[in-house]
Amino acid sequence: MTKNDDKLSQELEYLLASYLFENKLQMQRLLSYLVSHINSPSDLVYDQRTIARECLGRGHDFDPAENPVVRIEVGRLRKLLSLFYEEELLRPYTITIPRGQYRPEVIIESQVNKPKYLPELAPSPANPERLSVLLQFSTEGVDNTELYLLRHRLRIGITIALSRQETVRLLVAIPGENEKVADAIDFIMRVSVSSIDAGFELSSQVYAADSSKVLFQERKNLSEDYEPSQIDELLSVLVSELFDHEIGKLWRKWVIKRDAYQKVGAIKISALVRYQHYLFDENRKNVELAFLEITNALEYHPGDKILNLALADLYYRIIIHDYGLVNDPIEDGLTHVREALRFSPGSEKLHTLHALLTMFQQKYDYVVTAPIRVESPGGAKYFSSSFHYQVLKCLMSEWSDGFKQLKKLCDRFSYYPKLYPVLAYLYYFLNDERPEAEKWKMIVIQHSTDRAVRQCAKYMKLSGKWSGEEGREILLASLDKDMGRFSD
Amino acid sequence: MIDETVANTESLILASRLFRSKPQMQRLLSYLVMHTYENNNDALQQRSIAINCLGRNDSFESTKDPIVRIEAARLRKLLEAYYDADEAQQTPLRVSLPKGSYRLVFSRNIEHRQSRSFSLLLLCQSPMVMNVEEIQLMIKVRQGLSYRLNHFDHLNLSVNFHPEHEVAQRGSIHFLAEEQHDYVMRCEVVQDRNRDFLISSIVIHRLTQEILWSHSTTIIHGYTAAILDEFYLKLISPLVSDSYGVLGIHWAKSCLEMGLEYVEDQHMAAVQFINLCSEPSKIACKKFMEFLDQRLKKYPDDYNAQGSYLAIGFFDYFLNYNLMSSSLEDRLKHCLIIEKYVPHDPGILVLIGFYNFALNRYCEAEVYLNNARKLNPYNTMWEFIYGALMFFVGKKEVGFQILLRLSKYNSRPPSYYFVPIFFYYLGEKEWEKAFKASSKVTFADDLEFLVKAIAYLGVGATSQTNTEEIDISWLEKTALNDYPDLILHFNAVVKRLNLQDVDSGVQTDLK
């Protein structure tokens, strides 16, 4: 090791000037002596006798066997040095005195650990209103080009899908970073790919970041000659099951994790927890609580994109379920959605909500029935965004395709939101398929979502024999008759 | 004495749930805030803190009494906890106590910490007396542009969705713009007699009311999604994407003219980067690096600034500036760390692709560039980089076809678009086209010299080449190794061309 004398003496000066050394003349003397002789070829300068004589004011008769002063003082110095370098993290040199010798050693901080050209990127502060997930990838067995490509397809697919969710904060582990976990992470998702006979196996596991307990895991196979659309399909299921606001398992865990925030008056988070509770269990009581808390939180955080999105969604649900919370929900809702869109013009969910609310306003000509997601055909899709898009299609009188897709979607996830029976009943009723209509009518009554049926019939685009205001009156009357009078 | 934001921050922290019941912590924080602010070094030593703030007397010895270190560690933890909590969002500044010192660090809280760029207001309108078809297309265009423009992270986009503003009125464009909008873009949809649509778009610089761009396109009555897609690309490519587009370049230029000292700190990185993209030069690179050094010392979590720093490597490599001392591997590693925290940023992926390319890992380079294109499929600049790299790693035709397609969208592309085209025509022995392409390469330094040098060498005018300016760069090596008969053919080409046209940059069709 070559030691630049200039830089080393600068370091020495810095040390001596620090608060640890400034009032300790003996320590200063000792340190200066030891460091300044560091390049001396002779070991004599580090003899206990010499040190005692030169720095500690002892005479020629000093006998190290009788007097331990050098050992004690150097011990003190070692402690001081280690204390100093613990606090001063960014020194170019580190001076230590290894045990068993008095000659100091100088470690030059290597370039690799501390790149001088750029500071390490500090992670941005945690934001607990979002769900944070760290994504890790690995390959089991021998890596090859095919696996590498597949891994990247999955990785970018998940990244794009999650970047569409304003509420999810995604971190992707750097290659080789396996056990390290960045701070302020809620969940860790590990995806691994491996080659099996004539194809690939993908497995995904989700852990809680703080307990490393496995929460969910899944395995899927892909044939060797898979189509990119198969990956989209696979990822749609994966991201929906985990991250979708309506069916995602991780949101249920998140709600529990964020429970404590409610007690400390973190209004934004507690409002979002309320909203989430409503999505899990759609009823009037929950929507009222969620609506109150979200509007309240927005007063403190105007312009917050996540809160705005939640409120827009609540307006839609207040309208379609006819919860009667607001006097003029369609007008208020549209005003709000437009305001929210102003600052999140790329939000696919807001565009769908905008189209839905315009439909409720009965300006059917101005409804863009192909919201953004249709324009970008590739990529994973979330359950709930697909669901409400198909609802829009049904209500815009595109029942035959809309309902078919709706059914397919719900069957695939084996999840049927409370709106599903409402639309199923309407669909079969309009098509005059009595037995099916009867079946779904019972479920509607059981869920007490009969108001939603009436609400849809009141506003949706009608065609054929139901078109015109007269047709709508007849439809409403015959629905009333079929379901029995509505309970108020 | 203390400025208002600092005082405000301090009082918010002191009143917070975490600090409310801890008088010792309150005292220590106030003491450190005051002396940090007054830059009072002596007061920030352990001994002074112990005596003046923590109630120790003159006999205090820091070796025997660890009180200051313990209390400082407590404060450090408490501050971190404070900023993790929800209530901190109202706090204008972030206060932290770095390890190994008793000097507080003030920085702007969260969103203020990232470098950002200009903002644009998009208005879509139809005429006063409108028909349904006009308004339908207008709504579609508004949605399509909203979605696409939102993919550009450097652009702070807001879009007006209010129906009362959907009708074109005189002056409404100025009336609707607010102070935070640097630029306003208006698209108006009008139907003509053949029932086709005319979309006219203009972009205005709000401050000077200068019209920077105007354009009109006819969209046929039975338009398809593909026709609209092309319309969007022809707007986006020259306006916001190639070298950050007309808007970016105008913004950067007007900031530079105003003088850098008037530009807000968080805009500086973007201003300098866009400037570098449109006119690369060694001096600009150097200055930019110096600025970023300072900026990143203050805000190490500004990933945009970090990304800019690594992007300088792009110029450093291709234009042979040799300003960066760290190895390509180190820089790649650094990119990967940034990607960890912002995996959705296509710019970082492009950089990872580039560094892999520079390290001859072509497979990885292609994968990352493809991923960037998936994240923002509308950015023609990423498309160019992808096409160019494909070209240079041996997929010549694939790359060239991409470059040709791009030239459809932007009639006046940045001059570096012509570099791969120049080489392509050299390879195809299309001397005339190659020569024309070379004349379009106008750079502030090395690359222009090189391309021109090759041309001049061709005519035997060696005296005009400033050989000292040219290093043996990869470009030159490529040129001389791959095209040994270059000089002969140049002679032929130049004889046929009028020599005076070499520098005039005559309008030529790429095809």
Chai-1 contact restraints between the chains, C-beta under 6 A:
chainA,res_idxA,chainB,res_idxB,connection_type,confidence,min_distance_angstrom,max_distance_angstrom,comment,restraint_id
A,Y19,B,Q45,contact,1.0,0.0,6.0,A-B,restraint_1
A,Y19,B,Q46,contact,1.0,0.0,6.0,A-B,restraint_2
A,E87,B,G100,contact,1.0,0.0,6.0,A-B,restraint_3
A,E88,B,G100,contact,1.0,0.0,6.0,A-B,restraint_4
A,L89,B,K99,contact,1.0,0.0,6.0,A-B,restraint_5
A,L89,B,G100,contact,1.0,0.0,6.0,A-B,restraint_6
A,P115,B,S326,contact,1.0,0.0,6.0,A-B,restraint_7
A,P115,B,D330,contact,1.0,0.0,6.0,A-B,restraint_8
A,Y117,B,S326,contact,1.0,0.0,6.0,A-B,restraint_9
A,L118,B,Y309,contact,1.0,0.0,6.0,A-B,restraint_10
A,L118,B,H334,contact,1.0,0.0,6.0,A-B,restraint_11
A,P119,B,L296,contact,1.0,0.0,6.0,A-B,restraint_12
A,P119,B,P300,contact,1.0,0.0,6.0,A-B,restraint_13
A,L121,B,Y303,contact,1.0,0.0,6.0,A-B,restraint_14
A,L121,B,Q306,contact,1.0,0.0,6.0,A-B,restraint_15
A,L121,B,I337,contact,1.0,0.0,6.0,A-B,restraint_16
A,L121,B,I338,contact,1.0,0.0,6.0,A-B,restraint_17
A,A122,B,P300,contact,1.0,0.0,6.0,A-B,restraint_18
A,A122,B,D301,contact,1.0,0.0,6.0,A-B,restraint_19
A,P123,B,Y341,contact,1.0,0.0,6.0,A-B,restraint_20
A,S124,B,D301,contact,1.0,0.0,6.0,A-B,restraint_21
A,P125,B,Y83,contact,1.0,0.0,6.0,A-B,restraint_22
A,P125,B,I110,contact,1.0,0.0,6.0,A-B,restraint_23
A,A126,B,D84,contact,1.0,0.0,6.0,A-B,restraint_24
A,H152,B,V367,contact,1.0,0.0,6.0,A-B,restraint_25
A,I156,B,N371,contact,1.0,0.0,6.0,A-B,restraint_26
A,I156,B,K374,contact,1.0,0.0,6.0,A-B,restraint_27
A,T159,B,P343,contact,1.0,0.0,6.0,A-B,restraint_28
A,T159,B,H344,contact,1.0,0.0,6.0,A-B,restraint_29
A,S163,B,H344,contact,1.0,0.0,6.0,A-B,restraint_30
A,L170,B,P343,contact,1.0,0.0,6.0,A-B,restraint_31
A,L171,B,K340,contact,1.0,0.0,6.0,A-B,restraint_32
A,L171,B,Y341,contact,1.0,0.0,6.0,A-B,restraint_33
A,V172,B,K340,contact,1.0,0.0,6.0,A-B,restraint_34
A,V172,B,P343,contact,1.0,0.0,6.0,A-B,restraint_35
A,I174,B,L336,contact,1.0,0.0,6.0,A-B,restraint_36
A,I174,B,I337,contact,1.0,0.0,6.0,A-B,restraint_37
A,I174,B,K340,contact,1.0,0.0,6.0,A-B,restraint_38
A,A266,B,D86,contact,1.0,0.0,6.0,A-B,restraint_39
A,K268,B,D86,contact,1.0,0.0,6.0,A-B,restraint_40
A,I269,B,D86,contact,1.0,0.0,6.0,A-B,restraint_41
A,R338,B,F161,contact,1.0,0.0,6.0,A-B,restraint_42
A,R338,B,H162,contact,1.0,0.0,6.0,A-B,restraint_43
A,L341,B,F161,contact,1.0,0.0,6.0,A-B,restraint_44
A,R342,B,S158,contact,1.0,0.0,6.0,A-B,restraint_45
A,F343,B,S158,contact,1.0,0.0,6.0,A-B,restraint_46
A,P345,B,S146,contact,1.0,0.0,6.0,A-B,restraint_47
A,P345,B,N150,contact,1.0,0.0,6.0,A-B,restraint_48
A,P345,B,L157,contact,1.0,0.0,6.0,A-B,restraint_49
A,P345,B,V159,contact,1.0,0.0,6.0,A-B,restraint_50
A,G346,B,Y147,contact,1.0,0.0,6.0,A-B,restraint_51
A,G346,B,N150,contact,1.0,0.0,6.0,A-B,restraint_52
A,D365,B,V132,contact,1.0,0.0,6.0,A-B,restraint_53
A,Y366,B,I139,contact,1.0,0.0,6.0,A-B,restraint_54
A,V368,B,I139,contact,1.0,0.0,6.0,A-B,restraint_55
A,V368,B,K140,contact,1.0,0.0,6.0,A-B,restraint_56
A,V368,B,Q143,contact,1.0,0.0,6.0,A-B,restraint_57
A,I372,B,Y147,contact,1.0,0.0,6.0,A-B,restraint_58
